[in-house]
Amino acid sequence: MLKLLVGPMKAEKTGELIRLVKRASIGNKNIVVLSPQIDERTVGEVIESRNGSKVKAFRIQSSELIEGFINGPVDIVFIDEVHMWDEGLVREVCKLTDSGIDVVCSGLDMNYMSAPFEIVSRLLALADEVVKLTSVCEECGSDKGRRTARYINGKPASFNSPEILVDGTNTSVVYKTFCNKCYRKIGMFGLGGYPMKNVEIPETETTLVNS
C-alpha cells in the first residue's frame, strides 16, 4: 500500500506524517522513518513539523541507500519531503510495496511555479491513497491555500530560480501560500495559474512572476 500526503507549504504535511508515525508506534508496528539529507532545516536524526512535533528519522543522501535501512521485519516505511529526493525514489518505493511493506510519503505536489514535481507526479499515479492537505491563504485567510509562491529578497522569484530552494537555511528566501483565486489576483504569472517550465521572465520593479 502506498499513501501520499501532499499539498503546498505550511499545510502540516510533515505534521500529519509524524501523527501517523506515532499512531503506528502505539500499534507496535515495525517502522522506518526516512528524510532527505538535503533538507537542512532540522539538526540531527529527526524530522520536525512547523508545529514543533518531531520523531527520530534516518537522514540519507540517496534513494539507493534506502535498502540498507530496511533491517529485519518492517511493516511501514515513512518518507518525508518526497519532492526533494532523487528520481530513484520511485523505484525504491515500488520495491518496498512489492515486498508487502506499506509506504507513507509526504511532500509538495507543486513547485513555486505551480508546476508538478515529476517525482511526486509518478508517485501519485502509483498511490493507493492520496490525502490533499491545504494551508491558510496568506491573502484572504481562507483555508483553501493550494499554491506556493517563492519570494527572494521580498520579490517573486524568477522562472530560472532553482526548483528546490530550502527556506530557513537562507534568510532571503520566503515562501507564502495562497488560494487559487488570490494567487491569480496578486498577479502571479501563468496560463490558468499553471506556468510552463523553462519560461524566463526578467525581474523588474514592476513585473510579478509566478513564484
Backbone as JSON Lines, residues from 0, in Angstrom:
{"i":0,"aa":"M","n":[0.84,-1.19,0.0],"ca":[0.0,0.0,0.0],"c":[0.88,1.24,0.0]}
{"i":1,"aa":"L","n":[0.58,2.16,-0.9],"ca":[1.29,3.43,-0.97],"c":[0.31,4.56,-0.7]}
{"i":2,"aa":"K","n":[0.64,5.38,0.3],"ca":[-0.2,6.51,0.67],"c":[0.61,7.79,0.55]}
{"i":3,"aa":"L","n":[0.01,8.83,-0.06],"ca":[0.68,10.11,-0.21],"c":[-0.07,11.21,0.52]}
{"i":4,"aa":"L","n":[0.69,12.04,1.23],"ca":[0.18,13.25,1.87],"c":[0.81,14.42,1.14]}
{"i":5,"aa":"V","n":[0.01,15.16,0.36],"ca":[0.57,16.23,-0.46],"c":[-0.18,17.53,-0.26]}
{"i":6,"aa":"G","n":[0.45,18.62,-0.67],"ca":[-0.15,19.94,-0.55],"c":[0.91,21.0,-0.66]}
{"i":7,"aa":"P","n":[0.55,22.26,-0.41],"ca":[1.5,23.37,-0.5],"c":[2.35,23.47,0.76]}
{"i":8,"aa":"M","n":[3.2,24.47,0.78],"ca":[3.96,24.77,2.01],"c":[2.98,25.11,3.13]}
{"i":9,"aa":"K","n":[3.41,24.87,4.35],"ca":[2.67,25.26,5.55],"c":[1.33,24.55,5.7]}
{"i":10,"aa":"A","n":[1.2,23.36,5.09],"ca":[-0.05,22.61,5.18],"c":[0.04,21.49,6.22]}
{"i":11,"aa":"E","n":[1.12,21.47,6.99],"ca":[1.33,20.45,8.02],"c":[1.4,19.03,7.44]}
{"i":12,"aa":"K","n":[2.06,18.9,6.3],"ca":[2.25,17.57,5.71],"c":[3.15,16.72,6.6]}
{"i":13,"aa":"T","n":[4.27,17.31,7.03],"ca":[5.16,16.58,7.94],"c":[4.48,16.33,9.27]}
{"i":14,"aa":"G","n":[3.67,17.28,9.72],"ca":[2.94,17.1,10.97],"c":[2.01,15.9,10.9]}
{"i":15,"aa":"E","n":[1.32,15.74,9.77],"ca":[0.42,14.6,9.59],"c":[1.23,13.3,9.49]}
{"i":16,"aa":"L","n":[2.36,13.35,8.81],"ca":[3.22,12.17,8.74],"c":[3.67,11.74,10.13]}
{"i":17,"aa":"I","n":[4.07,12.72,10.94],"ca":[4.51,12.42,12.31],"c":[3.36,11.84,13.13]}
{"i":18,"aa":"R","n":[2.15,12.36,12.94],"ca":[1.0,11.81,13.65],"c":[0.81,10.33,13.31]}
{"i":19,"aa":"L","n":[0.96,10.0,12.04],"ca":[0.8,8.61,11.61],"c":[1.94,7.73,12.12]}
{"i":20,"aa":"V","n":[3.14,8.31,12.21],"ca":[4.28,7.57,12.78],"c":[3.99,7.21,14.24]}
{"i":21,"aa":"K","n":[3.52,8.19,15.01],"ca":[3.23,7.95,16.42],"c":[2.09,6.95,16.59]}
{"i":22,"aa":"R","n":[1.11,7.03,15.72],"ca":[-0.02,6.1,15.77],"c":[0.45,4.68,15.48]}
{"i":23,"aa":"A","n":[1.33,4.53,14.5],"ca":[1.87,3.21,14.17],"c":[2.71,2.66,15.33]}
{"i":24,"aa":"S","n":[3.43,3.54,16.0],"ca":[4.24,3.12,17.15],"c":[3.36,2.61,18.29]}
{"i":25,"aa":"I","n":[2.23,3.29,18.51],"ca":[1.29,2.84,19.54],"c":[0.78,1.45,19.21]}
{"i":26,"aa":"G","n":[0.62,1.18,17.91],"ca":[0.14,-0.12,17.46],"c":[1.23,-1.17,17.36]}
{"i":27,"aa":"N","n":[2.41,-0.83,17.88],"ca":[3.55,-1.77,17.9],"c":[3.97,-2.23,16.51]}
{"i":28,"aa":"K","n":[3.83,-1.34,15.53],"ca":[4.29,-1.64,14.18],"c":[5.81,-1.44,14.1]}
{"i":29,"aa":"N","n":[6.44,-2.23,13.28],"ca":[7.86,-2.05,13.0],"c":[7.98,-1.0,11.9]}
{"i":30,"aa":"I","n":[8.57,0.14,12.24],"ca":[8.58,1.26,11.3],"c":[9.99,1.76,11.03]}
{"i":31,"aa":"V","n":[10.13,2.42,9.87],"ca":[11.36,3.11,9.49],"c":[10.94,4.49,8.97]}
{"i":32,"aa":"V","n":[11.6,5.54,9.46],"ca":[11.3,6.9,9.02],"c":[12.52,7.46,8.3]}
{"i":33,"aa":"L","n":[12.31,7.97,7.09],"ca":[13.41,8.45,6.26],"c":[13.19,9.9,5.85]}
{"i":34,"aa":"S","n":[14.29,10.64,5.75],"ca":[14.24,12.04,5.34],"c":[15.45,12.34,4.46]}
{"i":35,"aa":"P","n":[15.32,13.2,3.44],"ca":[16.46,13.51,2.58],"c":[17.47,14.41,3.28]}
{"i":36,"aa":"Q","n":[18.72,14.1,3.1],"ca":[19.78,14.87,3.75],"c":[19.82,16.32,3.29]}
{"i":37,"aa":"I","n":[19.29,16.57,2.1],"ca":[19.31,17.93,1.55],"c":[18.47,18.9,2.38]}
{"i":38,"aa":"D","n":[17.52,18.38,3.13],"ca":[16.68,19.23,3.98],"c":[17.45,19.57,5.24]}
{"i":39,"aa":"E","n":[18.0,20.78,5.29],"ca":[18.86,21.19,6.39],"c":[18.15,22.05,7.44]}
{"i":40,"aa":"R","n":[16.83,22.03,7.42],"ca":[16.09,22.88,8.36],"c":[16.11,22.32,9.78]}
{"i":41,"aa":"T","n":[16.35,21.01,9.91],"ca":[16.42,20.41,11.24],"c":[17.82,19.88,11.49]}
{"i":42,"aa":"V","n":[18.18,19.82,12.76],"ca":[19.5,19.35,13.16],"c":[19.36,17.97,13.79]}
{"i":43,"aa":"G","n":[20.2,17.05,13.38],"ca":[20.18,15.71,13.97],"c":[19.3,14.75,13.2]}
{"i":44,"aa":"E","n":[19.2,13.53,13.69],"ca":[18.46,12.47,13.02],"c":[16.98,12.52,13.41]}
{"i":45,"aa":"V","n":[16.3,13.58,12.97],"ca":[14.87,13.74,13.25],"c":[14.19,14.41,12.07]}
{"i":46,"aa":"I","n":[12.86,14.29,12.02],"ca":[12.05,15.18,11.19],"c":[11.19,15.98,12.15]}
{"i":47,"aa":"E","n":[10.95,17.23,11.79],"ca":[10.21,18.14,12.68],"c":[9.21,18.95,11.88]}
{"i":48,"aa":"S","n":[8.0,19.06,12.4],"ca":[6.97,19.84,11.72],"c":[7.03,21.29,12.18]}
{"i":49,"aa":"R","n":[6.28,22.13,11.49],"ca":[6.24,23.54,11.85],"c":[5.58,23.77,13.2]}
{"i":50,"aa":"N","n":[4.78,22.81,13.66],"ca":[4.14,22.96,14.98],"c":[5.03,22.48,16.11]}
{"i":51,"aa":"G","n":[6.24,22.04,15.77],"ca":[7.2,21.65,16.8],"c":[7.27,20.18,17.13]}
{"i":52,"aa":"S","n":[6.34,19.38,16.62],"ca":[6.4,17.94,16.88],"c":[7.52,17.32,16.07]}
{"i":53,"aa":"K","n":[8.13,16.28,16.61],"ca":[9.25,15.65,15.93],"c":[9.34,14.17,16.27]}
{"i":54,"aa":"V","n":[9.97,13.42,15.39],"ca":[10.25,12.0,15.63],"c":[11.62,11.69,15.05]}
{"i":55,"aa":"K","n":[12.21,10.6,15.53],"ca":[13.51,10.18,15.02],"c":[13.39,9.71,13.58]}
{"i":56,"aa":"A","n":[14.43,9.97,12.8],"ca":[14.42,9.57,11.39],"c":[15.85,9.38,10.92]}
{"i":57,"aa":"F","n":[16.0,8.54,9.9],"ca":[17.28,8.39,9.23],"c":[17.34,9.43,8.12]}
{"i":58,"aa":"R","n":[18.36,10.25,8.12],"ca":[18.54,11.25,7.08],"c":[19.59,10.73,6.11]}
{"i":59,"aa":"I","n":[19.18,10.47,4.89],"ca":[20.09,9.81,3.96],"c":[20.27,10.63,2.68]}
{"i":60,"aa":"Q","n":[21.39,10.38,2.02],"ca":[21.8,11.21,0.89],"c":[21.17,10.79,-0.43]}
{"i":61,"aa":"S","n":[20.9,9.49,-0.59],"ca":[20.42,9.0,-1.87],"c":[19.41,7.88,-1.68]}
{"i":62,"aa":"S","n":[18.47,7.78,-2.61],"ca":[17.45,6.74,-2.51],"c":[18.04,5.34,-2.61]}
{"i":63,"aa":"E","n":[19.17,5.21,-3.29],"ca":[19.76,3.88,-3.45],"c":[20.28,3.31,-2.12]}
{"i":64,"aa":"L","n":[20.32,4.15,-1.09],"ca":[20.77,3.71,0.24],"c":[19.61,3.22,1.1]}
{"i":65,"aa":"I","n":[18.37,3.4,0.63],"ca":[17.2,3.05,1.44],"c":[17.22,1.59,1.86]}
{"i":66,"aa":"E","n":[17.55,0.71,0.92],"ca":[17.51,-0.73,1.2],"c":[18.35,-1.11,2.42]}
{"i":67,"aa":"G","n":[19.45,-0.36,2.63],"ca":[20.33,-0.66,3.76],"c":[19.72,-0.33,5.11]}
{"i":68,"aa":"F","n":[18.62,0.44,5.12],"ca":[17.96,0.8,6.38],"c":[16.75,-0.07,6.68]}
{"i":69,"aa":"I","n":[16.46,-1.0,5.78],"ca":[15.34,-1.92,5.99],"c":[15.9,-3.22,6.57]}
{"i":70,"aa":"N","n":[16.11,-3.21,7.87],"ca":[16.69,-4.36,8.55],"c":[15.64,-5.1,9.34]}
{"i":71,"aa":"G","n":[15.54,-6.4,9.13],"ca":[14.56,-7.2,9.85],"c":[13.16,-6.94,9.32]}
{"i":72,"aa":"P","n":[12.16,-7.44,10.03],"ca":[10.77,-7.24,9.58],"c":[10.35,-5.78,9.72]}
{"i":73,"aa":"V","n":[9.79,-5.22,8.66],"ca":[9.32,-3.84,8.66],"c":[7.89,-3.81,8.16]}
{"i":74,"aa":"D","n":[7.02,-3.13,8.89],"ca":[5.61,-3.01,8.5],"c":[5.35,-1.78,7.64]}
{"i":75,"aa":"I","n":[5.92,-0.63,8.06],"ca":[5.65,0.63,7.38],"c":[6.93,1.45,7.25]}
{"i":76,"aa":"V","n":[7.14,2.02,6.07],"ca":[8.22,2.97,5.86],"c":[7.6,4.34,5.62]}
{"i":77,"aa":"F","n":[8.03,5.33,6.39],"ca":[7.55,6.71,6.25],"c":[8.65,7.53,5.59]}
{"i":78,"aa":"I","n":[8.31,8.27,4.54],"ca":[9.3,9.05,3.8],"c":[8.82,10.5,3.72]}
{"i":79,"aa":"D","n":[9.63,11.41,4.26],"ca":[9.27,12.82,4.29],"c":[9.9,13.57,3.12]}
{"i":80,"aa":"E","n":[9.27,14.69,2.73],"ca":[9.77,15.61,1.7],"c":[10.14,14.88,0.41]}
{"i":81,"aa":"V","n":[9.2,14.1,-0.13],"ca":[9.5,13.27,-1.3],"c":[9.9,14.09,-2.52]}
{"i":82,"aa":"H","n":[9.47,15.35,-2.6],"ca":[9.83,16.18,-3.75],"c":[11.31,16.53,-3.77]}
{"i":83,"aa":"M","n":[12.0,16.33,-2.65],"ca":[13.43,16.64,-2.56],"c":[14.33,15.45,-2.91]}
{"i":84,"aa":"W","n":[13.73,14.28,-3.09],"ca":[14.53,13.08,-3.35],"c":[14.91,12.98,-4.82]}
{"i":85,"aa":"D","n":[15.87,12.09,-5.11],"ca":[16.26,11.82,-6.48],"c":[15.25,10.9,-7.15]}
{"i":86,"aa":"E","n":[15.33,10.77,-8.47],"ca":[14.35,10.01,-9.24],"c":[14.29,8.53,-8.86]}
{"i":87,"aa":"G","n":[15.38,8.01,-8.31],"ca":[15.41,6.61,-7.93],"c":[14.46,6.25,-6.81]}
{"i":88,"aa":"L","n":[13.9,7.27,-6.14],"ca":[12.98,7.0,-5.03],"c":[11.77,6.21,-5.5]}
{"i":89,"aa":"V","n":[11.27,6.5,-6.69],"ca":[10.08,5.8,-7.19],"c":[10.36,4.3,-7.28]}
{"i":90,"aa":"R","n":[11.51,3.95,-7.8],"ca":[11.88,2.54,-7.91],"c":[11.97,1.89,-6.53]}
{"i":91,"aa":"E","n":[12.58,2.58,-5.58],"ca":[12.73,2.03,-4.23],"c":[11.39,1.87,-3.54]}
{"i":92,"aa":"V","n":[10.5,2.83,-3.74],"ca":[9.16,2.73,-3.15],"c":[8.42,1.52,-3.72]}
{"i":93,"aa":"C","n":[8.53,1.31,-5.02],"ca":[7.87,0.15,-5.66],"c":[8.43,-1.16,-5.12]}
{"i":94,"aa":"K","n":[9.73,-1.2,-4.89],"ca":[10.35,-2.41,-4.34],"c":[9.81,-2.7,-2.94]}
{"i":95,"aa":"L","n":[9.6,-1.65,-2.16],"ca":[9.07,-1.82,-0.8],"c":[7.63,-2.32,-0.83]}
{"i":96,"aa":"T","n":[6.79,-1.67,-1.62],"ca":[5.38,-2.08,-1.67],"c":[5.23,-3.47,-2.28]}
{"i":97,"aa":"D","n":[6.07,-3.8,-3.26],"ca":[6.01,-5.13,-3.87],"c":[6.38,-6.23,-2.87]}
{"i":98,"aa":"S","n":[7.18,-5.86,-1.88],"ca":[7.59,-6.84,-0.86],"c":[6.6,-6.92,0.3]}
{"i":99,"aa":"G","n":[5.51,-6.15,0.21],"ca":[4.48,-6.2,1.24],"c":[4.61,-5.15,2.32]}
{"i":100,"aa":"I","n":[5.54,-4.22,2.17],"ca":[5.73,-3.15,3.15],"c":[4.89,-1.94,2.75]}
{"i":101,"aa":"D","n":[4.12,-1.4,3.68],"ca":[3.35,-0.18,3.42],"c":[4.3,1.02,3.41]}
{"i":102,"aa":"V","n":[4.02,1.98,2.54],"ca":[4.84,3.19,2.44],"c":[3.93,4.4,2.53]}
{"i":103,"aa":"V","n":[4.31,5.34,3.39],"ca":[3.57,6.6,3.53],"c":[4.54,7.73,3.23]}
{"i":104,"aa":"C","n":[4.21,8.57,2.26],"ca":[5.09,9.66,1.83],"c":[4.41,11.01,2.03]}
{"i":105,"aa":"S","n":[5.2,12.04,2.29],"ca":[4.67,13.39,2.36],"c":[5.55,14.33,1.56]}
{"i":106,"aa":"G","n":[4.94,15.38,0.99],"ca":[5.72,16.35,0.25],"c":[4.86,17.3,-0.54]}
{"i":107,"aa":"L","n":[5.51,18.25,-1.19],"ca":[4.83,19.2,-2.05],"c":[4.36,18.52,-3.32]}
{"i":108,"aa":"D","n":[3.19,18.88,-3.81],"ca":[2.75,18.35,-5.11],"c":[3.13,19.28,-6.25]}
{"i":109,"aa":"M","n":[3.25,20.6,-5.96],"ca":[3.62,21.57,-6.99],"c":[4.78,22.44,-6.51]}
{"i":110,"aa":"N","n":[5.61,22.87,-7.45],"ca":[6.73,23.74,-7.09],"c":[6.29,25.2,-7.05]}
{"i":111,"aa":"Y","n":[7.26,26.1,-6.9],"ca":[6.92,27.52,-6.75],"c":[6.34,28.12,-8.02]}
{"i":112,"aa":"M","n":[6.44,27.39,-9.16],"ca":[5.86,27.85,-10.41],"c":[4.48,27.23,-10.66]}
{"i":113,"aa":"S","n":[3.96,26.5,-9.67],"ca":[2.7,25.77,-9.8],"c":[2.78,24.66,-10.83]}
{"i":114,"aa":"A","n":[3.98,24.2,-11.12],"ca":[4.17,23.04,-11.99],"c":[4.39,21.82,-11.1]}
{"i":115,"aa":"P","n":[3.86,20.67,-11.47],"ca":[4.01,19.48,-10.62],"c":[5.46,18.98,-10.57]}
{"i":116,"aa":"F","n":[5.88,18.54,-9.4],"ca":[7.17,17.87,-9.28],"c":[7.06,16.53,-10.0]}
{"i":117,"aa":"E","n":[8.0,16.23,-10.88],"ca":[7.92,15.0,-11.66],"c":[7.88,13.76,-10.78]}
{"i":118,"aa":"I","n":[8.74,13.71,-9.78],"ca":[8.82,12.52,-8.92],"c":[7.51,12.33,-8.16]}
{"i":119,"aa":"V","n":[6.9,13.44,-7.72],"ca":[5.64,13.34,-6.98],"c":[4.51,12.92,-7.91]}
{"i":120,"aa":"S","n":[4.52,13.41,-9.14],"ca":[3.51,13.01,-10.12],"c":[3.54,11.5,-10.34]}
{"i":121,"aa":"R","n":[4.73,10.93,-10.43],"ca":[4.85,9.49,-10.64],"c":[4.35,8.71,-9.43]}
{"i":122,"aa":"L","n":[4.64,9.22,-8.24],"ca":[4.15,8.55,-7.03],"c":[2.63,8.67,-6.91]}
{"i":123,"aa":"L","n":[2.09,9.83,-7.3],"ca":[0.64,9.99,-7.26],"c":[-0.06,8.99,-8.18]}
{"i":124,"aa":"A","n":[0.55,8.72,-9.32],"ca":[-0.04,7.77,-10.26],"c":[-0.03,6.35,-9.7]}
{"i":125,"aa":"L","n":[0.93,6.06,-8.83],"ca":[1.07,4.72,-8.27],"c":[0.33,4.56,-6.94]}
{"i":126,"aa":"A","n":[-0.07,5.67,-6.33],"ca":[-0.6,5.64,-4.97],"c":[-1.95,4.92,-4.87]}
{"i":127,"aa":"D","n":[-2.13,4.21,-3.76],"ca":[-3.41,3.6,-3.43],"c":[-4.33,4.58,-2.72]}
{"i":128,"aa":"E","n":[-3.72,5.56,-2.05],"ca":[-4.49,6.57,-1.31],"c":[-3.75,7.89,-1.35]}
{"i":129,"aa":"V","n":[-4.5,8.96,-1.6],"ca":[-3.91,10.3,-1.65],"c":[-4.7,11.23,-0.74]}
{"i":130,"aa":"V","n":[-3.98,11.94,0.13],"ca":[-4.6,12.93,1.01],"c":[-4.08,14.3,0.6]}
{"i":131,"aa":"K","n":[-4.99,15.16,0.16],"ca":[-4.64,16.52,-0.25],"c":[-4.87,17.47,0.91]}
{"i":132,"aa":"L","n":[-3.79,18.04,1.41],"ca":[-3.87,18.98,2.52],"c":[-3.81,20.41,2.0]}
{"i":133,"aa":"T","n":[-4.4,21.33,2.74],"ca":[-4.37,22.74,2.35],"c":[-3.78,23.57,3.48]}
{"i":134,"aa":"S","n":[-3.4,24.79,3.14],"ca":[-2.9,25.73,4.14],"c":[-3.84,26.92,4.22]}
{"i":135,"aa":"V","n":[-3.53,27.85,5.08],"ca":[-4.3,29.09,5.18],"c":[-3.78,30.07,4.14]}
{"i":136,"aa":"C","n":[-4.66,30.61,3.31],"ca":[-4.26,31.6,2.32],"c":[-3.77,32.86,3.03]}
{"i":137,"aa":"E","n":[-2.58,33.31,2.68],"ca":[-1.98,34.45,3.35],"c":[-2.47,35.79,2.8]}
{"i":138,"aa":"E","n":[-3.43,35.73,1.87],"ca":[-4.03,36.95,1.34],"c":[-5.44,37.15,1.9]}
{"i":139,"aa":"C","n":[-6.3,36.12,1.81],"ca":[-7.69,36.28,2.24],"c":[-8.01,35.55,3.54]}
{"i":140,"aa":"G","n":[-7.13,34.68,3.99],"ca":[-7.34,33.99,5.26],"c":[-8.19,32.74,5.18]}
{"i":141,"aa":"S","n":[-8.58,32.33,3.98],"ca":[-9.36,31.09,3.84],"c":[-8.47,29.88,4.08]}
{"i":142,"aa":"D","n":[-9.11,28.73,4.29],"ca":[-8.34,27.5,4.5],"c":[-8.17,26.72,3.2]}
{"i":143,"aa":"K","n":[-8.22,27.42,2.07],"ca":[-8.15,26.79,0.76],"c":[-6.81,27.03,0.06]}
{"i":144,"aa":"G","n":[-5.76,27.31,0.84],"ca":[-4.45,27.54,0.26],"c":[-3.93,26.32,-0.48]}
{"i":145,"aa":"R","n":[-3.67,26.45,-1.79],"ca":[-3.2,25.35,-2.61],"c":[-1.91,25.68,-3.36]}
{"i":146,"aa":"R","n":[-1.58,26.96,-3.47],"ca":[-0.43,27.37,-4.27],"c":[0.68,27.93,-3.39]}
{"i":147,"aa":"T","n":[1.9,27.6,-3.74],"ca":[3.07,28.08,-3.01],"c":[3.81,29.1,-3.86]}
{"i":148,"aa":"A","n":[4.1,30.26,-3.31],"ca":[4.86,31.3,-4.01],"c":[6.19,31.53,-3.3]}
{"i":149,"aa":"R","n":[7.23,31.69,-4.08],"ca":[8.57,31.93,-3.51],"c":[8.96,33.39,-3.71]}
{"i":150,"aa":"Y","n":[9.45,34.01,-2.65],"ca":[9.95,35.37,-2.7],"c":[11.43,35.38,-2.32]}
{"i":151,"aa":"I","n":[12.23,36.1,-3.08],"ca":[13.65,36.25,-2.79],"c":[13.94,37.73,-2.61]}
{"i":152,"aa":"N","n":[14.43,38.08,-1.43],"ca":[14.67,39.49,-1.08],"c":[13.41,40.33,-1.27]}
{"i":153,"aa":"G","n":[12.27,39.73,-0.93],"ca":[11.0,40.45,-0.97],"c":[10.31,40.5,-2.31]}
{"i":154,"aa":"K","n":[10.93,39.91,-3.35],"ca":[10.34,39.93,-4.68],"c":[10.03,38.51,-5.15]}
{"i":155,"aa":"P","n":[8.97,38.32,-5.95],"ca":[8.68,37.0,-6.5],"c":[9.88,36.47,-7.29]}
{"i":156,"aa":"A","n":[10.18,35.19,-7.1],"ca":[11.33,34.59,-7.77],"c":[11.08,34.45,-9.26]}
{"i":157,"aa":"S","n":[12.14,34.53,-10.05],"ca":[12.03,34.38,-11.49],"c":[11.95,32.9,-11.86]}
{"i":158,"aa":"F","n":[11.63,32.63,-13.1],"ca":[11.45,31.26,-13.56],"c":[12.75,30.48,-13.67]}
{"i":159,"aa":"N","n":[13.89,31.17,-13.63],"ca":[15.16,30.46,-13.68],"c":[15.73,30.23,-12.29]}
{"i":160,"aa":"S","n":[14.91,30.44,-11.27],"ca":[15.31,30.12,-9.9],"c":[15.32,28.59,-9.74]}
{"i":161,"aa":"P","n":[16.21,28.03,-8.9],"ca":[16.26,26.57,-8.72],"c":[14.92,26.01,-8.27]}
{"i":162,"aa":"E","n":[14.59,24.81,-8.74],"ca":[13.31,24.21,-8.36],"c":[13.26,23.93,-6.87]}
{"i":163,"aa":"I","n":[14.4,23.48,-6.29],"ca":[14.49,23.22,-4.85],"c":[15.35,24.29,-4.21]}
{"i":164,"aa":"L","n":[14.77,25.03,-3.29],"ca":[15.49,26.04,-2.53],"c":[14.87,26.06,-1.14]}
{"i":165,"aa":"V","n":[15.6,25.51,-0.17],"ca":[15.04,25.27,1.16],"c":[14.96,26.57,1.95]}
{"i":166,"aa":"D","n":[13.77,26.86,2.47],"ca":[13.63,28.03,3.33],"c":[14.18,27.71,4.7]}
{"i":167,"aa":"G","n":[14.5,28.74,5.44],"ca":[15.04,28.54,6.78],"c":[16.55,28.46,6.78]}
{"i":168,"aa":"T","n":[17.15,28.01,5.68],"ca":[18.61,27.96,5.57],"c":[19.14,29.2,4.87]}
{"i":169,"aa":"N","n":[18.25,29.97,4.27],"ca":[18.62,31.19,3.55],"c":[17.59,32.26,3.93]}
{"i":170,"aa":"T","n":[18.03,33.26,4.67],"ca":[17.09,34.26,5.21],"c":[16.48,35.12,4.12]}
{"i":171,"aa":"S","n":[17.05,35.12,2.9],"ca":[16.49,35.93,1.82],"c":[15.33,35.23,1.13]}
{"i":172,"aa":"V","n":[15.11,33.94,1.43],"ca":[14.07,33.15,0.77],"c":[12.86,33.0,1.69]}
{"i":173,"aa":"V","n":[11.69,33.38,1.19],"ca":[10.45,33.27,1.95],"c":[9.39,32.63,1.06]}
{"i":174,"aa":"Y","n":[8.6,31.73,1.63],"ca":[7.5,31.12,0.89],"c":[6.18,31.59,1.48]}
{"i":175,"aa":"K","n":[5.22,31.84,0.6],"ca":[3.86,32.18,1.01],"c":[2.89,31.28,0.28]}
{"i":176,"aa":"T","n":[1.75,31.03,0.9],"ca":[0.74,30.18,0.26],"c":[-0.54,30.96,0.03]}
{"i":177,"aa":"F","n":[-1.2,30.63,-1.09],"ca":[-2.4,31.34,-1.48],"c":[-3.45,30.36,-2.01]}
{"i":178,"aa":"C","n":[-4.7,30.76,-1.9],"ca":[-5.76,30.01,-2.58],"c":[-5.66,30.32,-4.07]}
{"i":179,"aa":"N","n":[-6.36,29.55,-4.9],"ca":[-6.27,29.76,-6.34],"c":[-6.67,31.17,-6.75]}
{"i":180,"aa":"K","n":[-7.76,31.67,-6.15],"ca":[-8.27,32.99,-6.52],"c":[-7.26,34.08,-6.2]}
{"i":181,"aa":"C","n":[-6.7,34.06,-4.99],"ca":[-5.76,35.1,-4.59],"c":[-4.43,34.97,-5.32]}
{"i":182,"aa":"Y","n":[-4.08,33.76,-5.65],"ca":[-2.84,33.52,-6.39],"c":[-2.87,34.27,-7.72]}
{"i":183,"aa":"R","n":[-4.01,34.25,-8.38],"ca":[-4.16,34.98,-9.63],"c":[-4.35,36.49,-9.38]}
{"i":184,"aa":"K","n":[-5.08,36.8,-8.31],"ca":[-5.39,38.2,-8.02],"c":[-4.13,39.03,-7.76]}
{"i":185,"aa":"I","n":[-3.16,38.43,-7.09],"ca":[-1.95,39.17,-6.77],"c":[-0.99,39.25,-7.95]}
{"i":186,"aa":"G","n":[-1.38,38.62,-9.08],"ca":[-0.62,38.83,-10.3],"c":[0.4,37.78,-10.62]}
{"i":187,"aa":"M","n":[0.3,36.6,-10.02],"ca":[1.26,35.54,-10.34],"c":[1.07,35.09,-11.78]}
{"i":188,"aa":"F","n":[2.15,34.96,-12.51],"ca":[2.1,34.67,-13.94],"c":[1.76,33.21,-14.21]}
{"i":189,"aa":"G","n":[1.09,32.96,-15.31],"ca":[0.87,31.58,-15.74],"c":[-0.5,31.4,-16.35]}
{"i":190,"aa":"L","n":[-0.56,30.74,-17.47],"ca":[-1.82,30.47,-18.13],"c":[-2.68,29.61,-17.23]}
{"i":191,"aa":"G","n":[-3.78,30.16,-16.75],"ca":[-4.63,29.41,-15.85],"c":[-3.98,29.16,-14.5]}
{"i":192,"aa":"G","n":[-2.88,29.88,-14.23],"ca":[-2.17,29.67,-12.97],"c":[-1.19,28.54,-13.03]}
{"i":193,"aa":"Y","n":[-1.02,27.93,-14.2],"ca":[-0.08,26.82,-14.34],"c":[0.97,27.2,-15.38]}
{"i":194,"aa":"P","n":[2.02,27.87,-14.95],"ca":[3.05,28.31,-15.89],"c":[3.84,27.15,-16.46]}
{"i":195,"aa":"M","n":[4.38,27.35,-17.64],"ca":[5.19,26.32,-18.27],"c":[6.64,26.44,-17.79]}
{"i":196,"aa":"K","n":[7.33,25.3,-17.71],"ca":[8.73,25.32,-17.32],"c":[9.58,25.96,-18.43]}
{"i":197,"aa":"N","n":[10.78,26.37,-18.01],"ca":[11.78,26.9,-18.94],"c":[11.36,28.22,-19.59]}
{"i":198,"aa":"V","n":[10.35,28.88,-19.02],"ca":[9.98,30.21,-19.49],"c":[10.69,31.23,-18.6]}
{"i":199,"aa":"E","n":[11.51,32.05,-19.19],"ca":[12.27,33.02,-18.41],"c":[11.66,34.41,-18.58]}
{"i":200,"aa":"I","n":[11.4,35.05,-17.46],"ca":[10.84,36.39,-17.47],"c":[11.77,37.29,-16.67]}
{"i":201,"aa":"P","n":[12.27,38.35,-17.23],"ca":[13.2,39.21,-16.49],"c":[12.53,39.83,-15.27]}
{"i":202,"aa":"E","n":[13.28,39.9,-14.19],"ca":[12.76,40.51,-12.97],"c":[12.94,42.02,-13.06]}
{"i":203,"aa":"T","n":[11.88,42.75,-12.83],"ca":[11.93,44.21,-12.8],"c":[11.18,44.69,-11.59]}
{"i":204,"aa":"E","n":[11.18,45.97,-11.38],"ca":[10.48,46.54,-10.25],"c":[8.97,46.35,-10.36]}
{"i":205,"aa":"T","n":[8.47,46.25,-11.61],"ca":[7.03,46.23,-11.79],"c":[6.48,44.9,-12.28]}
{"i":206,"aa":"T","n":[7.36,43.94,-12.57],"ca":[6.91,42.65,-13.11],"c":[6.78,41.62,-12.0]}
{"i":207,"aa":"L","n":[5.61,41.05,-11.86],"ca":[5.4,39.97,-10.91],"c":[5.41,38.67,-11.69]}
{"i":208,"aa":"V","n":[6.16,37.69,-11.22],"ca":[6.19,36.4,-11.87],"c":[5.71,35.35,-10.9]}
{"i":209,"aa":"N","n":[5.25,34.26,-11.42],"ca":[4.77,33.17,-10.59],"c":[5.91,32.57,-9.8]}
{"i":210,"aa":"S","n":[5.79,32.56,-8.47],"ca":[6.9,32.04,-7.68],"c":[6.42,31.0,-6.71]}
